[in-house]
């Protein structure tokens, strides 16, 4: 007989993406990017970031701060762009916000893949 060790119903390998770390933060960034097509995924991403904030390695913490700030700043820019659509400049605001989100997510994905921290996670820029 083979002994595979103790098996509990909650110790599945598929749940590792919920634990704080590299895979979890990458899932959050991907949820943000998918949010352009399915808006609710960005909300799911920020909820996961809030749930894992304060857990994990210090380099992971910088990514959670970055991801949470990306969500809220993008929401602020989206509201401002909505208000400015009356002047037609809001359309440019939506494009600029979308580009800003994509750049921040790509930077975050690249640094998470190398397990590097975000240099200044509280920055409004990239």
N, C-alpha and C positions, 0 to 999 in steps of 0.2 A: 504494500500500500504506500501511497505517496502522501506526505504531509505538506500541505500548502500553507500551513500556519493558521492562526485564528482568523476566521472569516466573520465579519460583522456586516450587517446590512448597510452600514454607512461608509464602508471603506472601499469605495469603487475608484478606480483610476480616472474615470470620466469626470469626477467631481473636483479634480485638481485645479481646474480653471477658476473655481470659486475661491481658492485659497490665495492670500496675498502673495504676490511674486510676479515674475516675468510674464507668465502666460496670462494671468489675470489682468495685468495692466495692458497687455496687447489686445485682449478681448474688449476692454473699455475703449481703446482707440478705434478699433474696428467698428464697434457699435456706434461711435460718433460718426464715422464715415458713412455707415449704412443709413444713418439718420437722415441723410439727404434724400433717400428714396422712401424710407419708412420712419417717420418722425419719432415714433415712440421709442426707438432703440437708443436714441441719445439720452432720453430720460432714464432708461434702464441702465445705461452706462454710468451716469452720474450717481445713481442709487448704489450701484456696486462699488463705485469709488468711495462714497461716503461710508459704506459698510466696512470697507477694508482700511480706511484711513486710521493711522495710529498702530497698524499692525505691519509686520514684515521688516525687512532690512531698511537701513536709512536711505539707500539709493531708491528703493521702491516708494518711500514716503514722498520724495520729491516729485515722482510721477503722479501720485494721487493728488497732491496739491495742484500740479500743473493741469491735470484732467478736470478737476472740479472748477478751477478758475477759467479754463477754456469754455466749459459749459455756460457759466454765469455771464462771462464777458460776451460770449456770442449771443446769448439771450438779450443782453442789454443792447448790443449793436443791432440785433434784429428788430427790437422795438423801436429804436431810433430810426432805422431805415424805413420801417412801416410808417412812422409819422412823417418822414420826409418824402414819401412817394407822392404826396400832394404836389410837391415842387419838382417832381420827376428826378430829383437827385437821389432819392431813396433806392432806386433800381441799382445805381452804382454802389450804394451802401450794401445792398444784398450781395452783389458780386464780390465786393471787397471782403465782406464777412465770410463768405464761403471760401475764398482763397485763404484767408487767415486761418480758418478752422482746419483746412486740409494741410496747410504748412505745419501748423502746430501738431497735428496728429502724425504726420510723416516724421517730423523731428522726434516726437515721442516714441514712435515705433522703432526708429533706428537706434535710439539710445537704449531702449528697453532690450532690444535684441543683443546689444553689446553689454548689457547690465551696467550701464553708466547712469549716473544721476543727471537730472536736469540742472543746469548751472544756476539759473535764477528762476525757480518755480513760481515766484510771485510776480513776475514781470507780465506786463500787458502785451509786450512784443514777443517776437519769436526767440 
